[in-house]
Amino acid sequence: MERCGLIINGKFVEMRNVSGDEGEFLMDPVEVLNAVREGTVEAVVHTHDGAPLPSNRDIIGMRIWRVPWVISSHGLVRAFSLVDGLSVLELDVKSLLPQEVYDLIVKLSQ
């Protein structure tokens, strides 16, 4: 099961994955609402079983959540953003995330 969460005010907040599908994530909407009330959403975070690259479904989500998407898989962490609603741009994950947040995200997918 994929793990997921949000970066809110520089901190990682893990969310319960309520998806019934092993290969996708759907954050618990009540948890998301509560987290959003606490501050600014700076990134969406989730794990993949395969390569840490955005799936087609992720790209759809990027059109909705217009923040960076951080994907972790087998200890590798990468970040992406959607440009002009079409092109996926890889971001420098080390400059995007504080070290302690990066370290937590690495552990999600190990």
C-alpha positions in Angstrom: 0.0 0.0 0.0 1.3 3.4 -0.9 2.0 5.8 1.9 1.1 9.5 1.6 1.0 12.8 3.2 1.5 16.6 2.9 4.2 19.0 3.6 2.5 21.7 5.7 4.5 24.7 7.0 7.8 22.8 6.4 6.7 19.7 8.2 5.7 16.3 6.9 2.2 15.2 8.0 1.4 11.6 7.1 -2.1 10.9 6.0 -4.1 7.6 6.1 -4.4 6.1 2.6 -8.0 5.2 2.1 -7.6 3.8 -1.4 -8.6 0.1 -1.8 -6.0 -0.2 -4.6 -2.6 -1.4 -3.6 -0.9 0.7 -6.3 -2.4 4.1 -5.6 -3.1 6.5 -2.8 -6.1 8.5 -1.7 -5.6 10.7 1.3 -8.3 10.6 4.0 -10.3 13.7 3.2 -11.0 14.5 6.9 -7.3 14.3 7.7 -6.5 16.5 4.6 -9.1 19.1 5.7 -7.7 19.2 9.3 -4.1 19.5 8.0 -5.0 22.3 5.5 -6.6 24.2 8.4 -3.2 24.2 10.1 -1.3 26.0 7.4 0.0 26.1 3.9 0.3 23.0 1.8 3.8 23.1 0.3 3.9 19.6 -1.3 2.1 16.3 -1.8 4.2 13.3 -0.8 3.7 9.6 -1.6 5.5 6.4 -2.2 5.8 4.2 -5.3 6.7 0.5 -5.5 8.5 1.1 -8.8 10.6 4.1 -9.9 10.0 7.4 -8.2 8.5 9.0 -11.3 5.0 10.5 -11.7 2.4 8.2 -13.0 -0.4 9.4 -15.3 -2.7 9.5 -12.3 -0.1 11.6 -10.4 0.0 14.1 -13.3 -3.8 14.4 -13.0 -3.4 15.1 -9.3 -0.7 17.6 -10.1 -3.3 19.6 -12.1 -5.5 19.7 -9.0 -2.8 20.2 -6.3 -0.6 22.9 -7.8 2.3 22.3 -5.5 5.4 20.1 -5.9 4.9 16.3 -5.8 7.5 14.4 -3.8 7.7 10.7 -4.7 9.8 8.2 -2.7 10.6 4.6 -3.7 13.1 2.2 -2.2 14.9 5.0 -0.4 15.1 7.4 -3.4 13.3 10.7 -3.2 12.5 12.9 -6.2 10.3 16.0 -6.6 8.3 17.2 -9.6 6.1 20.1 -10.6 3.7 20.6 -13.5 4.5 23.5 -15.8 1.7 25.1 -17.9 -0.5 22.1 -17.0 1.4 19.9 -19.4 5.1 19.4 -18.8 6.6 17.6 -15.8 9.7 19.4 -14.4 12.0 17.7 -11.9 12.9 19.8 -9.0 16.0 19.8 -6.7 14.5 17.9 -3.8 17.3 18.7 -1.5 16.6 22.5 -1.8 12.9 21.9 -1.6 12.8 20.0 1.7 14.5 20.5 5.0 16.9 17.6 5.8 14.8 16.2 8.6 11.7 16.1 6.3 13.8 14.5 3.5 15.0 11.8 6.0 11.5 11.0 7.1 10.3 10.6 3.5 13.3 8.3 2.7 12.1 6.0 5.5 8.5 5.9 4.1 9.6 3.7 1.2 12.2 1.5 2.8 
